[in-house]
């Protein structure tokens, strides 16, 4: 296990270097000077512009900037926002937490809804329940998150008046965005759980468990689900990226003060240090989540370890 | 859509020597022994068989109907639209749906039905252009890396892996922030972020196809590598490519509409559906029709292509099932 973990972490280093390099290039290949671009049309004082350039190290050759960026980023120093002159890490820290909260609460909804419906669909395969679930999943998969969000706002805030549209980022204002995102990912999950469970249910050991007289509930919890959920967990890790991306969009529907709102504003203002900081932080999170999922997968499925050991 | 489906069989005819093998590879139809003289009828039968199986599929039927509606709206928009989609008519502002304005009017009195119809043109255009970018580069990278292997394979595939380390829409956001937020750049962004999918799929197919005897045979008689790639390998890798393209189309539409919705794609007054929703959300309290119809249009497009994509996958390439 330790060997495996070490190997996996070592593999992360080039990936992370690659991420930093692409993030750096993103700004470097933009034609023109980033500071001037920001002031474009607003006629900034050339002296001020020059000062900011020197402060940001933009007067140095590109390779020097790259090395500096690499070293700074590995220390968690993401530079200063061109727009607000605050440290990027201060700008994004709190918003990062907000985005993660949104993503995790959506994940919780997606898991509970997706698991229950997926299990139902598998148990009642080829019945009306299965058909209804399939149609629901299709609707969920085809639903743009921002549209579902708007429909929810229209229903719950405008028609029913249960909640105000804009408000502080508290629990009450977390419900609708996480419901929006959660229900959409529940659709993805439901289909996965269904197909994975159906495959497991057709295995010999399930027949054995049934034939020795175990209650169907026990067969399901003790034997089937344990095995059926392993592939689901892998996909969950991959889907976490989509979930973060979805959170970016949904934040803009519900005015949830996370990274999604900030990156849109920063792109509009061409505030590259902020954009780069967000990209770096989110992709690092994504890579780490996938590492976590891999390790978990490794732990949950003894077959993998044994196969590795045999070879 | 139907033109798309025909493509693989159309590509297959060009070189009789190679396509003979190809046809029998792809066409699983019963008792199809293709002899060069009967090649054409064999191919036709192959296509008819494919079309019949596709049309028998319930989800293909629904998907095709939905997509035909969208395609029809796009093509016939100038004929069907009762008003100029950009015509500002202040006295008629924010009118609910009626017989005169099927989808109501927006804050400037523009007819929403006409705007949604013209939006269909933009959406299909975005989807097709983005996918073409993704398919062109993805297929090229997949062919080269899969066939030649070695250093170039290692380098390009690491790059593809790296692109996959950026979650979903983030890569598109990065590209838009580099190029600047507008519709063209949004298409490029969506296209580039879909390259990895194509590249990996094509590379995988090439790896198995290049070991086939007919490729060895072609190489033995001295056919050049680019020609082998183009005439022998690509046509055989076409089925999964088409399936993937159909499955990625809704993603492309969705990401492009999302970009427009957050203000980084098509900009108002463009009638792009995502951009229409930006306008609509401002008036959500009094004019909910402004968000209902553009959203419904996106939903129908995505659902139609999802359904067709699933059906195509089942008919063309059962191996992809569950991916």
Interface residues (C-beta under 8 A of the other chain):
Chain A: X14 X15 X18 X19 X22 X23 X26 X27 X29 X30 X138 X139 X141 X142 X143 X144 X145 X146 X147 X150 X151 X153 X154 X158 X165 X195 X240 X241 X242 X244 X245 X246 X248 X249 X252 X253 X260 X263 X264 X266 X267 X268 X270 X272 X275 X279 X282 X283 X286 X287
Chain B: X158 X161 X162 X165 X166 X167 X168 X169 X170 X173 X174 X176 X177 X178 X181 X250 X254 X257 X258 X261 X262 X263 X264 X274 X277 X280 X281 X284 X285 X288 X291 X295 X298 X299 X302 X303 X306 X307 X322
